[in-house]
Amino acid sequence: MPIAGEPQNEEKVLLEIQTLLDKLEKATVPPNLKEETKESLVRLNRAMQHGVYQQEYEQTAKYVEWVLRIPWTNVSQDNLDIKTAKDLLDKSHYGLESIKSRILEYLSVLKLQSEKGTAQKINSRNNVICFVGLPGTGKTSFAASIAQSLGRKFGRIPMGGLSNPMVLRGQPRAFPQAEPGAIIRTLAQCGTKNPVILLDEIDSISGGAESDVMGVLLELLDPEQNQAFTDYYINFPVDLSQVFFIASANRMGNITSAVMDRLETIIMPRYTDEDKVVIARDYIYPRELQNSGVDPAKVKFAPDIWPRVIKPFGYDIDIRNIQRTVNGMLRKVARKVVEENVPLVEINEQNYRDYLPQW
């Protein structure tokens, strides 16, 4: 850290300030914000002459870096091929035809907008999707698949237990250790101004903070307001109108009526045993097999074992726990392959209990 009175450090800070000025000059930043930020750096240069620059330098440099990280104009190219998008959704999720159909409808709107040369925006006042369903029914993974099918970046903001709206909106720079809120951080992480952002479990906000946090959600989900979303740290309007916001909830009872008015709720279905067998065998198993590193030629699940996999202990489990079960079984297979160097591990009716994970 620079220390007042040490010439070498002063020269280093001057060089770093100049580097920030050069980056700012080349970056695509709103003109007014660019001028304000440049003036802050110029004032910092003057402050160095009085030996009081250390704290101000750290705060200003941090702020400039965040300004440069925001994708003010960078937009990713949407995949507007309906067939390709449908294939991606079918590959990632079994069934859910009505939900997939709705996503393809949104994609069709984007395609028509692009043909007319208008701005490509998915969200409108009444069609911000909110997936509602029990934990483990695939809400988060389906939101990620939507991003993949559109060819957009994906970000997730966990809302469970959120008790302070500043977590979303950021803290003013006057606060020690202030930084942007989760919205701006997620936008910067994605690197584009049109990502898919999941507001996960909006019904699980901490008790007593619902009105304040829901107020921020109202601004985010209303296209008439989110064109100029102001994060308290950045303190400059950021256009969020091209972000595809998706919400999820376990239940609707804790969501205010004003926020519900801006949501199009989609109830996640309950899967039958037959559905779960297909999901475990054809969707979860191939992914977990690849993640485990086990050679596919060295493991074999008997065809009649899948009903045991979806009900390993004799009772129903959700999709997330089916994934954990398959993952745990493959870990045991991996250990057997490594320790005993067996050519093939076959899991069948007689030995499947030996491979079930123990919780």
Protein Blocks (a to p, Z undefined) as FASTA:
>chain_A
ZZehiaklmmmmmmmmmmmmmmmmmpccdfklmmmmmmmmmmmmmmmmnopammmmmmmm
mmmmmmmmpcfklccdddfbfklmmmmmmmmpggjllmmmmmmmmmmmmmmmmmnopacd
fbdfklcccddddehilmmmmmmmmmmmnopacddddfehpabfklmnopafkbghiacd
fklmmmmmnopakbccddehkllgcehilmmmmmmmmmmmmmklmmmcccfklopacdfk
lpccddddfbfklpcfklmmmpccdddddddfklmmmmmmmmmmmmmmmmnopafklgcc
dfklmmmmmmmnopacdfklmmmmmmmmmmmmmmmmmmnopabdcddfklmmmmpccZZ
